[in-house]
Amino acid sequence: MAASARDFDSVQEASSLSVSQNPNLSTSPTASFQSAPSSHGGSAFGSRTIPLANTKHLKPFATEDIKVLLLENVNQTGRDILTKQGYQVEFLKSSLPEDQLIEKIRDVHVIGIRSKTKLSARILKEARNLIVIGCFCIGTNQVDLQYAAEHGIAVFNSPFSNSRSVAELVIAEIIVLARQLGDRSNEMHNGTWNKVSNKCWEIRGKTLGIIGYGHIGAQLSVLAEAMGMSVIFYDVVNLMALGTAQQVPTLEGLLSRADFVTCHVPELPETKNMIGQQQFEQMKTGSYLINASRGSVVDIPALIHAMRSGKIAGAALDVYPNEPAGNGDYFNSDLNTWGADLRSLKNLILTPHIGGSTEEAQRAIGVEVAEALVRYVNEGTTLGAVNLPEVALRSLTMDESNHARVVFIHQNVPGVLRKVNEILGDHNVDKQMTDSRGDVAYLMADISDVDNSTIKDLYERLESLGSRIMTRILY
Ligand SMILES: NC(=O)c1ccc[n+]([C@@H]2O[C@H](COP(=O)([O-])OP(=O)(O)OC[C@H]3O[C@@H](n4cnc5c(N)ncnc54)[C@H](O)[C@@H]3O)[C@@H](O)[C@H]2O)c1
């Protein structure tokens, strides 16, 4: 960071507020519809960081007020957490054109975005004071992660806050497919009364095959069993089955037994077209397929063929190989060549990547990312960062009033630790942790017996090291 050592007495006391002082945030738009807490790490809406009463609140050295720019209508929960810290928060509902973004990013220490703001190297080059980026969403493709890491800018996101939302959508889709509800509803919208029971089923007693038993797959397993389904799952990792679910050793074994097959794997070379012609042939005749994972996982032309032949009785797709960047009438054959064929099929639910799109998920994302930002700014903790090594030290306590925390982000080259420890060596290093990820290493050390002038001296000596990417001292 290009910040020069300023008089740190001017750092506002307010910036030392703990993240734990977030209010207990209401999660519901109405008093009568209270949301359950998230499945992810306890209550998503209260604080997840429960500091001891004796925790010392740290202030950054050589940084004036922490300036935060929040774009793209980041959820109120996240805004509240950052504002409570005493940071200067500027909030904008939309993303910004590149020239305006460059103008604004020059000034801020923290930026919060969602998926529309592209933080390329060209833009990040202008961000002279930026220490951390919060992606208030799942993906981080919109950020040049490598450039950010090489310049000591941490990036956080919220990969699992919407797992429950996806699992609930899949449960709904299982019933909708089993009862052909999409078709019946379409017919009624067109004035047709078509009361049928042929090939409409209860889901009780049917077998659900879950491919990928991670955050979403495991949630779904519990919900499906509660609906009376038998659950089998296939995963590349051996996992503890929840309830009475059973792991099966092969994908083929799952496909040949399941009445409903649902995909919850990540996008990887191994999962590309994981469900294709051969897998459809292995599935039971009259079974159903659901994909709310990634668009590359299912071979859509093979699905179209399997549905036309009657092998597959219905399907639900929430994700596609090509998805439009914004809302509008873009789901056409220009986007995906098979678009018209897909739309013509019966008992096929098509949704626009809404699996994780709920108010609850947005709130949980707001809390999770804002808390990660506060922990990083106030304590230097990188747990959950997607582009830096994950490093944390236990908090300093009020009894350690003359202690300071040194954060030194540096190039991962030989000899740096020796030089850093020569500088820190005049003090007692109470605890230290360092880790590297690719070309970038992250060191944290708590040192004792420091006063204002020694902090300034330490800061300047660390800044002068050739391997330095960024120095931060919290005290
Ligand atoms: N539709 C949406 O809006 C939405 C929302 C959130 C997540 N997702 C997607 O859902 C998918 C699952 O998300 P998650 O949070 O449960 O992920 P996760 O990482 O928690 O779980 C993925 C599981 O898949 C397993 N896996 C990996 N490769 C496999 C393979 N080749 N065969 C079988 N299993 C394999 C992993 O071991 C892991 O258990 C991801 O692709 C994610 O991008 C979609």
The ligand as an SDF file (V2000), in Angstrom:
LIG
                    3D

 44 48  0  0  0  0  0  0  0  0999 V2000
  -28.0270  -22.8420   -8.8090 N   0  0  0  0  0  0  0  0  0  0  0  0
  -27.4650  -21.9830   -7.9850 C   0  0  0  0  0  0  0  0  0  0  0  0
  -27.9210  -20.8570   -7.8540 O   0  0  0  0  0  0  0  0  0  0  0  0
  -26.2930  -22.4180   -7.1710 C   0  0  0  0  0  0  0  0  0  0  0  0
  -26.0730  -21.8350   -5.9170 C   0  0  0  0  0  0  0  0  0  0  0  0
  -25.0010  -22.2830   -5.1450 C   0  0  0  0  0  0  0  0  0  0  0  0
  -24.1470  -23.2620   -5.6400 C   0  0  0  0  0  0  0  0  0  0  0  0
  -24.3690  -23.7700   -6.8910 N   0  0  0  0  0  0  0  0  0  0  0  0
  -23.4840  -24.8140   -7.4390 C   0  0  0  0  0  0  0  0  0  0  0  0
  -23.8150  -26.0420   -6.7990 O   0  0  0  0  0  0  0  0  0  0  0  0
  -22.6900  -26.9180   -6.8180 C   0  0  0  0  0  0  0  0  0  0  0  0
  -22.4860  -27.5530   -5.4490 C   0  0  0  0  0  0  0  0  0  0  0  0
  -22.2700  -26.5460   -4.4910 O   0  0  0  0  0  0  0  0  0  0  0  0
  -21.8390  -26.9270   -2.9840 P   0  0  0  0  0  0  0  0  0  0  0  0
  -21.8230  -25.6450   -2.2400 O   0  0  0  0  0  0  0  0  0  0  0  0
  -22.6760  -28.0310   -2.4820 O   0  0  0  0  0  0  0  0  0  0  0  0
  -20.3550  -27.4220   -3.2520 O   0  0  0  0  0  0  0  0  0  0  0  0
  -19.4210  -28.2520   -2.2620 P   0  0  0  0  0  0  0  0  0  0  0  0
  -18.0470  -27.9400   -2.6780 O   0  0  0  0  0  0  0  0  0  0  0  0
  -19.8360  -28.0500   -0.8660 O   0  0  0  0  0  0  0  0  0  0  0  0
  -19.7620  -29.7690   -2.6500 O   0  0  0  0  0  0  0  0  0  0  0  0
  -19.4080  -30.3520   -3.8740 C   0  0  0  0  0  0  0  0  0  0  0  0
  -19.2640  -31.8560   -3.6620 C   0  0  0  0  0  0  0  0  0  0  0  0
  -19.0320  -32.4390   -4.9360 O   0  0  0  0  0  0  0  0  0  0  0  0
  -18.0430  -33.4560   -4.7640 C   0  0  0  0  0  0  0  0  0  0  0  0
  -17.4100  -33.7290   -6.0530 N   0  0  0  0  0  0  0  0  0  0  0  0
  -16.4260  -33.0520   -6.6740 C   0  0  0  0  0  0  0  0  0  0  0  0
  -16.1290  -33.6140   -7.8480 N   0  0  0  0  0  0  0  0  0  0  0  0
  -16.9290  -34.6960   -7.9750 C   0  0  0  0  0  0  0  0  0  0  0  0
  -17.0830  -35.6800   -8.9630 C   0  0  0  0  0  0  0  0  0  0  0  0
  -16.3650  -35.6800  -10.0870 N   0  0  0  0  0  0  0  0  0  0  0  0
  -17.9990  -36.6480   -8.7390 N   0  0  0  0  0  0  0  0  0  0  0  0
  -18.7440  -36.6630   -7.6080 C   0  0  0  0  0  0  0  0  0  0  0  0
  -18.6330  -35.7480   -6.6320 N   0  0  0  0  0  0  0  0  0  0  0  0
  -17.7480  -34.7690   -6.8160 C   0  0  0  0  0  0  0  0  0  0  0  0
  -17.1130  -32.8870   -3.7340 C   0  0  0  0  0  0  0  0  0  0  0  0
  -16.3310  -33.8930   -3.1190 O   0  0  0  0  0  0  0  0  0  0  0  0
  -18.0810  -32.2300   -2.7710 C   0  0  0  0  0  0  0  0  0  0  0  0
  -18.4950  -33.1060   -1.7570 O   0  0  0  0  0  0  0  0  0  0  0  0
  -21.5220  -26.0600   -7.2930 C   0  0  0  0  0  0  0  0  0  0  0  0
  -21.3110  -26.2910   -8.6670 O   0  0  0  0  0  0  0  0  0  0  0  0
  -22.0170  -24.6440   -7.1330 C   0  0  0  0  0  0  0  0  0  0  0  0
  -21.4130  -23.7620   -8.0560 O   0  0  0  0  0  0  0  0  0  0  0  0
  -25.4310  -23.3840   -7.6570 C   0  0  0  0  0  0  0  0  0  0  0  0
  1  2  1  0
  2  3  2  0
  2  4  1  0
  4  5  1  0
  4 44  2  0
  5  6  2  0
  6  7  1  0
  7  8  2  0
  8  9  1  0
  8 44  1  0
  9 10  1  0
  9 42  1  0
 10 11  1  0
 11 12  1  0
 11 40  1  0
 12 13  1  0
 13 14  1  0
 14 15  2  0
 14 16  1  0
 14 17  1  0
 17 18  1  0
 18 19  2  0
 18 20  1  0
 18 21  1  0
 21 22  1  0
 22 23  1  0
 23 24  1  0
 23 38  1  0
 24 25  1  0
 25 26  1  0
 25 36  1  0
 26 27  1  0
 26 35  1  0
 27 28  2  0
 28 29  1  0
 29 30  1  0
 29 35  2  0
 30 31  1  0
 30 32  2  0
 32 33  1  0
 33 34  2  0
 34 35  1  0
 36 37  1  0
 36 38  1  0
 38 39  1  0
 40 41  1  0
 40 42  1  0
 42 43  1  0
M  CHG  2   8   1  16  -1
M  END
$$$$
